[in-house]
Amino acid sequence: MKYTKSNICSQVNPVANSVLNFIEDAKRTAEMESLKIQIAQSESNFGAEFSEHVADVRKHMELTKKFVASVIDGIHKNAILQGPPGLGKSHVVVQALKDAGKVERQDYVVVKGHVTPGQLFVLLCMFRNEGQVIVLDDCDDVFDTELGFNMLKAALDPDNRTVSFQSQRVPVINGVAVGDFEFNGTLIICTNVAMTGNKMSRRGQHMAAILSRAVKWPLAWDTPQQKFAQIYNMVVNEDYLSREERTRITDTQKTDLLKLIWANLSEIRDLDLRLPQKIAAEIKTNKDWIDTCKVFMAI
């Protein structure tokens, strides 16, 4: 075989790229370890129980990832992730779907913020096949109507999963009138609602019925210290700020960001994962970012 320059390059480049990727991964790992040490040794330490909180959060997040993956794989037919807003419920679900090779709007759909009973019926029908997943992310108004509750109970039922919409106007889906169907997909509900209530009330009875049909997975980070530990975990261990150019900052800047949040922990009203994103965007573009951030943090 005659070796040309292009032949040699085509054989060498994959190896070179593999080596470069390995070097970049090792470099990034070293940078993250350096950041952890830098924060741990900082004069503005995060309290005596900080390491314990972070360890608990990391362990629970790893368990959550495995649990969500098992739901997507069909080991469980459905799940309810319950916890404070903006601390990673939908993030871990969407990442698990991508890791499983699921394609958005083909294998799964994520509905955020609001869904009517009629829209829910259509979604359940369109993603009713085994292996398909519907994620309701903070669609808590679906719990406000009898029809919404009844559809959820039907879709979550482990035995009889026939979903019906009995009305004078039968919904038309893809040109076909559909009054009922069997739901064989997977439903994952991410909610801030505690899913508890007066069991004697109608709403409480509905909630109890839903909980009996689904696996509830709590992310019970309620104290400011626990929430900060999750923010730290996502900034340092998951490196989630690097996923967007507008929030991609240096390790030193991440340290400053975390110090600012910790120093004002008791005064911050909305302590969630959106806050570091807002601060990081200011750090990248504003030399007076601390003063600006204190204004929108209301501290």
Backbone torsions as a table, in degrees:
resi	resn	phi	psi	omega
1	MET	NA	134.4	179.1
2	LYS	-87.1	124.0	-178.0
3	TYR	-91.5	119.2	175.0
4	THR	-100.1	169.3	178.7
5	LYS	-59.7	-39.9	-178.5
6	SER	-68.7	-36.9	178.5
7	ASN	-63.7	-44.3	-178.8
8	ILE	-63.3	-43.6	-179.1
9	CYS	-63.7	-38.3	-178.0
10	SER	-66.9	-28.3	179.2
11	GLN	-83.8	-33.7	-176.0
12	VAL	-80.2	-38.9	-172.8
13	ASN	-56.4	-44.3	178.3
14	PRO	-58.6	-39.7	178.5
15	VAL	-66.9	-45.0	-179.9
16	ALA	-61.6	-43.6	179.7
17	ASN	-62.9	-39.6	178.9
18	SER	-62.5	-42.2	178.7
19	VAL	-64.9	-43.9	179.7
20	LEU	-62.7	-40.9	178.1
21	ASN	-63.2	-40.6	178.4
22	PHE	-62.4	-43.4	-179.5
23	ILE	-64.0	-43.3	179.8
24	GLU	-63.5	-42.4	178.5
25	ASP	-62.5	-43.7	180.0
26	ALA	-65.0	-39.3	179.1
27	LYS	-63.9	-43.5	-178.7
28	ARG	-66.1	-39.4	177.9
29	THR	-62.2	-42.1	179.0
30	ALA	-64.5	-39.1	178.8
31	GLU	-63.8	-42.5	-179.7
32	MET	-66.3	-39.0	177.4
33	GLU	-65.4	-38.1	177.9
34	SER	-63.2	-40.3	179.0
35	LEU	-63.7	-42.3	179.6
36	LYS	-62.4	-43.2	-179.8
37	ILE	-65.7	-41.4	-179.2
38	GLN	-60.7	-42.6	179.8
39	ILE	-69.4	-43.6	-178.0
40	ALA	-62.1	-34.5	-177.3
41	GLN	-92.1	0.0	-177.5
42	SER	-63.3	149.0	176.4
43	GLU	-63.7	-31.4	177.8
44	SER	-89.1	68.5	-179.9
45	ASN	-66.7	157.3	-173.1
46	PHE	-97.5	30.7	174.3
47	GLY	93.7	158.7	-174.2
48	ALA	-65.4	-32.5	-175.9
49	GLU	-94.2	4.8	-174.5
50	PHE	-59.6	-50.2	-178.1
51	SER	-59.1	-38.4	179.5
52	GLU	-65.9	-42.3	178.1
53	HIS	-61.6	-44.7	-179.0
54	VAL	-64.6	-41.9	178.7
55	ALA	-61.3	-41.4	178.3
56	ASP	-64.4	-42.9	-179.4
57	VAL	-64.0	-45.3	-179.1
58	ARG	-63.0	-42.7	179.5
59	LYS	-62.9	-43.9	-178.6
60	HIS	-67.7	-36.8	178.4
61	MET	-64.9	-39.8	177.9
62	GLU	-65.2	-41.7	175.9
63	LEU	-63.3	-39.1	179.3
64	THR	-63.2	-43.4	178.4
65	LYS	-59.4	-44.3	-179.9
66	LYS	-66.3	-40.6	179.4
67	PHE	-64.0	-47.5	-179.6
68	VAL	-61.7	-40.3	177.4
69	ALA	-61.1	-37.1	179.1
70	SER	-68.5	-33.4	176.7
71	VAL	-67.2	-45.3	179.7
72	ILE	-63.6	-33.7	178.7
73	ASP	-76.8	-7.8	176.9
74	GLY	94.3	5.4	177.7
75	ILE	-65.5	-39.1	169.6
76	HIS	-115.2	144.7	-176.2
77	LYS	-79.5	-22.1	-177.4
78	ASN	-163.7	171.9	-179.5
79	ALA	-159.4	155.2	173.1
80	ILE	-123.9	116.8	174.5
81	LEU	-97.4	118.0	-175.1
82	GLN	-121.5	133.7	178.1
83	GLY	174.9	178.7	-178.3
84	PRO	-59.2	153.1	-177.9
85	PRO	-69.0	147.7	169.7
86	GLY	70.8	25.7	-179.0
87	LEU	-119.2	18.6	167.8
88	GLY	112.9	8.3	-179.1
89	LYS	-61.9	-57.2	-177.7
90	SER	-68.9	-31.1	179.4
91	HIS	-59.5	-47.7	-177.2
92	VAL	-68.2	-32.6	178.8
93	VAL	-69.1	-48.2	-178.4
94	VAL	-64.0	-40.0	178.9
95	GLN	-64.0	-39.2	178.4
96	ALA	-65.2	-38.0	177.6
97	LEU	-63.5	-43.2	178.8
98	LYS	-66.3	-41.3	178.9
99	ASP	-63.2	-29.3	179.1
100	ALA	-82.3	-0.2	178.7
101	GLY	80.9	16.0	179.9
102	LYS	-75.5	144.2	-178.8
103	VAL	-106.2	126.6	-178.6
104	GLU	-62.7	140.5	-179.1
105	ARG	68.6	-2.1	172.1
106	GLN	-113.4	-51.1	179.3
107	ASP	-101.8	-22.8	-179.2
108	TYR	-152.8	161.2	175.7
109	VAL	-141.2	141.9	177.0
110	VAL	-113.8	121.4	179.8
111	VAL	-108.3	122.9	-175.4
112	LYS	-111.4	131.0	163.9
113	GLY	86.5	-41.9	-175.0
114	HIS	-157.7	136.8	173.1
115	VAL	-153.5	131.4	176.7
116	THR	-84.5	162.1	176.4
117	PRO	-56.4	-38.2	178.8
118	GLY	-64.9	-42.9	177.7
119	GLN	-65.7	-38.0	178.4
120	LEU	-62.9	-41.7	178.8
121	PHE	-59.1	-44.8	180.0
122	VAL	-63.9	-44.7	-179.9
123	LEU	-62.2	-44.8	179.6
124	LEU	-61.2	-36.8	179.1
125	CYS	-69.8	-43.6	-175.5
126	MET	-71.9	-26.1	179.7
127	PHE	-119.4	44.8	-173.8
128	ARG	-89.4	-10.0	-173.7
129	ASN	-81.8	153.9	178.3
130	GLU	-57.6	134.2	-178.9
131	GLY	95.7	-16.9	177.3
132	GLN	-88.4	149.0	-172.2
133	VAL	-131.8	134.5	171.9
134	ILE	-113.0	128.1	177.5
135	VAL	-112.4	117.1	174.2
136	LEU	-98.0	108.7	-174.0
137	ASP	-104.0	104.4	-179.7
138	ASP	58.4	34.7	175.5
139	CYS	-90.2	56.3	-169.9
140	ASP	-71.4	-15.9	179.0
141	ASP	-71.0	-12.0	176.4
142	VAL	-66.8	-18.6	177.9
143	PHE	-84.3	2.2	-174.3
144	ASP	-92.4	-7.9	-177.4
145	THR	-127.7	151.3	176.9
146	GLU	-60.7	-42.4	-177.6
147	LEU	-63.6	-41.6	178.3
148	GLY	-62.5	-46.0	177.6
149	PHE	-58.5	-46.6	-176.2
150	ASN	-64.6	-37.1	177.6
151	MET	-66.8	-42.6	178.4
152	LEU	-62.9	-43.3	179.6
153	LYS	-61.9	-39.4	178.9
154	ALA	-66.3	-44.4	-177.7
155	ALA	-69.0	-30.9	-177.5
156	LEU	-87.1	-12.3	-176.2
157	ASP	-60.9	126.2	-177.0
158	PRO	-73.3	-16.8	-175.8
159	ASP	-109.3	-62.3	-178.6
160	ASN	-108.2	103.9	-173.7
161	ARG	-109.1	39.5	176.9
162	THR	-82.4	119.9	-179.4
163	VAL	-102.4	128.1	-176.1
164	SER	-122.7	149.6	173.3
165	PHE	-132.5	86.1	-176.6
166	GLN	-88.3	108.9	-177.5
167	SER	-153.7	164.1	176.4
168	GLN	-65.4	-27.3	178.0
169	ARG	-109.2	100.6	-180.0
170	VAL	-74.5	130.2	-179.6
171	PRO	-60.2	141.0	176.1
172	VAL	-105.9	118.0	-177.5
173	ILE	-119.5	118.1	-176.9
174	ASN	53.5	41.7	175.9
175	GLY	81.4	3.9	-178.0
176	VAL	-121.2	131.4	176.1
177	ALA	-72.2	124.3	-176.3
178	VAL	-124.1	117.2	177.8
179	GLY	-98.2	-27.7	176.9
180	ASP	-161.5	164.3	179.6
181	PHE	-164.0	165.3	176.8
182	GLU	-97.2	125.4	-179.2
183	PHE	-93.5	114.6	178.8
184	ASN	-114.7	9.1	178.8
185	GLY	-83.2	-166.3	-179.9
186	THR	-118.8	135.3	179.2
187	LEU	-117.0	123.8	176.5
188	ILE	-118.9	122.6	-179.2
189	ILE	-108.4	122.2	173.8
190	CYS	-106.2	119.2	-172.2
191	THR	-142.9	153.0	172.7
192	ASN	-92.0	-13.7	-176.9
193	VAL	-69.8	135.9	-176.4
194	ALA	-69.9	-13.7	178.3
195	MET	62.7	27.2	175.3
196	THR	-126.6	167.4	179.4
197	GLY	171.2	-175.6	178.5
198	ASN	-66.2	111.8	-175.9
199	LYS	-66.2	-14.8	178.1
200	MET	-83.0	-19.7	179.9
201	SER	-80.9	161.3	179.6
202	ARG	-63.8	-42.6	179.7
203	ARG	-63.8	-43.0	178.9
204	GLY	-61.3	-37.9	177.9
205	GLN	-66.3	-40.5	177.1
206	HIS	-62.0	-46.3	-179.6
207	MET	-60.1	-43.3	179.5
208	ALA	-62.7	-38.2	179.4
209	ALA	-66.4	-39.3	178.4
210	ILE	-66.7	-44.5	-179.9
211	LEU	-63.4	-31.1	179.8
212	SER	-72.6	-19.2	-176.9
213	ARG	-97.8	-15.4	-173.7
214	ALA	-124.0	162.4	173.4
215	VAL	-92.7	116.8	179.2
216	LYS	-89.2	128.7	-179.6
217	TRP	-121.2	107.7	-176.2
218	PRO	-83.3	143.0	167.1
219	LEU	-117.9	77.0	-167.1
220	ALA	-86.8	67.1	175.8
221	TRP	-101.7	93.0	-170.7
222	ASP	-103.4	-31.7	-178.0
223	THR	-83.3	155.4	176.4
224	PRO	-56.4	-36.6	-179.3
225	GLN	-66.3	-40.4	178.5
226	GLN	-67.6	-40.8	178.4
227	LYS	-64.6	-40.9	178.3
228	PHE	-64.3	-38.0	178.1
229	ALA	-60.5	-39.1	177.5
230	GLN	-69.3	-39.1	176.2
231	ILE	-61.6	-45.7	176.4
232	TYR	-57.8	-46.1	-179.3
233	ASN	-58.4	-43.5	-177.8
234	MET	-72.7	-35.2	179.7
235	VAL	-73.8	-44.7	-173.2
236	VAL	-90.8	-53.0	-173.1
237	ASN	-82.8	-39.7	-179.8
238	GLU	-91.2	-17.3	177.6
239	ASP	53.9	42.4	-172.5
240	TYR	-72.1	-18.4	178.5
241	LEU	-70.1	-20.0	-178.4
242	SER	-80.7	-2.9	-177.2
243	ARG	-78.5	-14.2	176.1
244	GLU	-128.0	139.7	-178.9
245	GLU	-61.4	-36.5	-175.5
246	ARG	-68.2	-19.2	-179.5
247	THR	-116.2	8.1	-177.9
248	ARG	-80.5	108.0	-176.2
249	ILE	-124.2	168.9	-177.9
250	THR	-76.3	167.9	179.9
251	ASP	-64.7	-38.7	177.2
252	THR	-62.4	-40.9	178.3
253	GLN	-66.4	-34.7	175.8
254	LYS	-63.6	-39.8	177.7
255	THR	-61.1	-45.7	179.2
256	ASP	-62.9	-39.2	178.9
257	LEU	-61.2	-47.9	-178.5
258	LEU	-66.6	-36.9	177.5
259	LYS	-62.3	-41.5	-179.8
260	LEU	-62.4	-44.7	179.8
261	ILE	-64.2	-45.5	-177.3
262	TRP	-63.5	-41.0	-177.2
263	ALA	-64.7	-22.4	-177.1
264	ASN	-120.5	24.7	-172.1
265	LEU	-56.5	-42.1	-174.8
266	SER	-73.5	-15.9	-176.4
267	GLU	-100.7	-14.5	-175.4
268	ILE	-78.4	125.5	-178.5
269	ARG	-81.1	-47.9	-175.8
270	ASP	-104.3	87.0	-176.9
271	LEU	-98.0	94.4	-179.4
272	ASP	-149.1	-175.4	-174.1
273	LEU	-75.2	-9.6	176.4
274	ARG	-76.7	-27.8	-178.7
275	LEU	-62.0	-49.9	176.7
276	PRO	-58.5	-33.1	177.9
277	GLN	-64.8	-42.6	179.0
278	LYS	-64.7	-42.9	-179.5
279	ILE	-66.5	-43.3	-179.6
280	ALA	-61.0	-38.9	178.9
281	ALA	-63.2	-37.2	176.9
282	GLU	-70.1	-41.1	-179.6
283	ILE	-57.6	-38.3	-176.0
284	LYS	-72.1	-23.1	-170.1
285	THR	-124.7	-5.9	-169.7
286	ASN	-138.4	116.0	-179.5
287	LYS	-68.7	-22.2	177.1
288	ASP	-100.9	38.9	-172.2
289	TRP	-62.7	-32.2	-178.7
290	ILE	-63.2	-47.6	179.6
291	ASP	-62.2	-42.0	179.5
292	THR	-64.3	-45.2	-178.2
293	CYS	-64.3	-37.1	179.7
294	LYS	-63.6	-30.1	178.2
295	VAL	-68.6	-51.2	-177.5
296	PHE	-77.8	-13.1	172.5
297	MET	-86.6	-6.9	179.4
298	ALA	57.2	48.5	179.4
299	ILE	-124.5	NA	NA
